[in-house]
Amino acid sequence: MSEPHGRYEVFLRVARAGSFTAAAASLGYTQSAVSRQVQALEDEWGAPLFDRLPRGVRLTEAGRVLLPHAEAVRDRLKAARAELGALRSLGGGTLRVGAFAAADVTLVPRAVAAFRERHPGVAVEHAEGPTARHLTLLAEGRLDIAVVSTPAGRPLDGPELHPLLAEPMYVALPRGHRLAGRREPLRLAELAEEDWIEGDVRPEQTLMAPALAAGFRPRVAFRVNDWTAKQGFVAAGLGITVLPALAAGAVRPDLVLVPVSAEDLPCRRVFAATPRGLDPSPPAAALLTLLQSGAAALAL
């Protein structure tokens, strides 16, 4: 045991036993090995720590000064070993998870609930926001795992990506809308004369980005960011809006969802992201498994 914290343990055993021989027996070392460890510590601090007596040893003044610090080192390392053991066994620690809003409707809360049931000793911290924000937090080491998304064909650079699902798009219509009973997917050209409810962000950051890139120009009547508020505007007959499949579980009963053709709005790809080049922490790896099984069970 040559590392510094090993030498401190040897020092404490010798101080407690008052003998190199007794300390060696309690540690399972030879007496010469204990002597070498103590000598190395004395060389490190530049002072003798024990007076060598005819029968045993006793602490010098320098040894008495070092004693409480050595005990503190031992106690801190003992606590660290316990915390690391709890982390490995999922009996403790913290899991920091982020997700975009639609993933927080069903996919993420179900996975987190299953995680907390299985690993109640792990504290879970949650952050909601757009994918770009979560990519930054992952890169800065402030998240352990995040559920992120990107339109088909658009790469996500930076994190390690674990595919979860391909998410189709719907258009939300009021129940009395002329297309509310439609079964087959709608083409956006059929909605060219409709008023639209869009978010107050740059167009390339919206669900309509692929259609906008292809030349479709919706007639935007209102700009509303919150999903619930958007539904309220649609229900009041003020326009229609695109809604992702992951958010379908939170749709108002007075709205109808009709699928949009993948030719106009391809499925959005959804991933679990972890920091690149690092193995996921045990809690993150456990949540990743639950997210993957939960995504496979969703009928999108």
N, C-alpha and C positions, 0 to 999 in steps of 0.2 A: 504494500500500500504506500505508494510514493507521492501521490498528489497531496497538495497542502492540507486539504481538509482531513486526509487520512493521518497526517502528522499531528493535527490538533487532537484527534481522537486518542492517539497513542499518548500524547502529553497528558490528557485528562485521566486516562487509565493509570498512568504512572503516579500522577499526583494523588489520585484516590487510594491507590494500593501502597504507596510509599516504597515501591520496589520495582525495579526493572523486571525481575524474574516473575513476580506475581502478576504484573501487567501483561507480560508475554503469555503467561498461562491463560489469562482471561480472554486474550485476543486470539489465541491459537498460533502465536508467532514464536520464533526463537528469541532468546534474550538478546542475541547480537543484532537481530533485526530491529528490536525495540530501541536498542542503544543507537543504532544508525539513524532511526527516525528522529529521536530526541536531539542528536547531534546536528542533524540537518536543520531542525527548527531553531536551535541555538545559533547556528551559523547565519540563518536568515535574519534573526533579530539582533545578532551581534552581542549577545550576553548569555552567560550560563543561566539555565532555568532551574537546575537542581544542584544542590550540594550532594556530592557522592560521599556517603558515610560508610563506616565499616559494616554496618548492618542496614542496608537500604539507602534511600535518598529522601531529601526534603526540599521543598520549594525555596529558591532564593527570592530576594526581593523582586527581581525581574520576573520570576515565575509567578509570584503572587499578583503582580500587576497584569500579567497576561491571562491569568486563570479566568476571570469573568468574561473576557473577550473570546477566549476559546470556547467557553460554554455557550455564548451567544451564537458563535459560528455553528456549533453542533446543533443547537436548537433550530436555527434558521434552515439548515440543510435538512433536518428531520422534517420540518414543515413543508419544505419544497418537495421532498420525496413523497410525502403524503398527498400533496396537491397534484403532483404529476401522476401518481398512481390513480387518484380519483378521475383525472382527465382521461387516462387510458381506459379505465373501466366504465367511463360515463357515469361516475358517481358524483361528479362535481364539475366545476368549470363554467364557462359561458359560451354560448353559441350566438353569433351576431349574423343575422340573416336579413337580406333586403329583397324587395320584389316590386315590380311595377303594379299599377292599380288593379288591372283585370285579373292578374294572377292571385291577388289577395281576396278575390270573391270566393273561390272554392279551393283551388289547388293548394295554395300555401297554407291557409288555416287548417285544412284537413291534415296535411303532413306535419305541421307544428303540433297539432293536438295529439296525433299518434306518437310523436317524438316525446312530448311531455309525459304522456301516460307511461311510456317505456322507460324514460330516463328523468324522473322527477328531480333528481339532484342537480341537473344542468339548468342554469338560468338562460333564458332565451330573450335576446334583445332584437327588436324588429324595426326596420326602416322602410318606409314606402317612398317611392319616387320614380322618375323616369330611368330608363336603362343607362343613359349617359352618366347620371349621378352615381349609380351603383358601380359602374366600371371604374370610376374615379376612386370610390371608397375601397374597392377591392385592391386597386393598385397601391393605395396608401396604407393598406393593412388594417383598415377600420371595419371591414366586413370579412366574415369567414366564407360565406356562400351567398349568392344572389340569384334570383330568378329573373332572367332578362329576355329580351325579344328583339327580333330584327325582321324587316320584310324579306321575303324570299329573294335571294340573289345579292343581298347586301351583307358584306362580311362584318364580323365583330372582332376587332383587334384587341389584343392584350391578355384577356383571361384564358384559363383552361375551360373549354366548353363541353358540357355533357348534355346531349340532345334529350329533350323531354317530349315534345309533340309539335305537330304542324297545326296551327290554329286557323280555321276558316273564318271568313268575315260575313256578317249579316247586315242588313239594313233594317233599322227600327222604324216601324210605321204605326200611326194610330189605327185603332181597330176598324174605323170606318173608311180607311183608305181604299182606293180603287184596286190596289194590288195586294191587299191584305190576305186574300185567299190564295195567292200564288204558291205553287208547290215547287216548280223547277226554279233554278237559280236565275236571278235577275241580271240583265246586262245594264251597265250604268247609262248607256244611251237611252234606255227606257225612262230614266229618271232625270233627263237633261233639263226638263222644265220645272222641276221641283225646287222648292226652297229647302235649304240645308242648314242644319245646326252644326257648326264646326267649332273646334277648340281655338283658343286665342294664343296659338303658338305658330312657329314657322311651318309652312305647308309640308316641308320635307320631314317634319317630325310627327306628322299625323298619320292615322291609318289610311288616309287617302293618297299617301305619297306615291305609290306605284301608278295609280290612275292619273294623278297630276303629271307625272313624268311622261305618261303616254298621251297627254294632251287634253284630258277631260277637265273641264272647268265648271265646278258646281256653282250654283247661284246661292251664295251664302247670305242668309237672312239675319242670323244671330251668331255671335261667338260666345260660347259657354264652355268652361273648362271641366266643371264637375260632372261626372257621369250621371248622378242622380238628377241634377238640374237639367242636363240635356234631355233626359227622358221626360221630365216635366214639360219642356217646351214642345217635344214631339206629341205627347198626349194632348196638349192644348191645341194641336193642329197648326203650330207655327212653323213646322218644317220636319224634315227627316234627318236621320244621322246614321253613320256606320257604327256598328257595335261588334266587338270581337266575341268569339264563341266562349272564351273563358268567363266573360261577364254575363252570359245568358242566364245564369242562375239567379241574378239579381234584377231581372227585368220586371217592370211594373205589369200588373195583370191587364191593364188597359192598352198595352202595346202588343204588336205582332212582329216577330222576327222572320224575315225572308232571306234565304241565302243569296249572296252575291257571287256571280260567276268568277271562278278563279282566273279566267282570262283577263278580267279587269282588276281584281284585287286578289292576288295570289295569297295562299296561306302564309300566315306569319309564323316564323320559326321561333320556338321557345326553348331556352336552354337553362340549365343550372350552371352558373359560372363560379369557379374557384380561382384563387391566385395562380398564375402561370409559374411553373417550375417548382411548386411546393406541393407536397402531399397534403390532401385535406386533413384537417384536424379530426380526431375521432368523432366529435359531435357533428362536424360538417359532413363527414362520410356517412354517418347514420342518417342524417336528414336527406342527403342525396339519394340514398336507397329508397326512402319513403316517398320522395318527390317522383322518382322514376316509376315506382309501382302505382302511385296515385295518378300520374299522367296516363299510364297505360290503361287505367280503369275508367277514365273519362270517355264518354261517348260523344266526341265532337264531330 
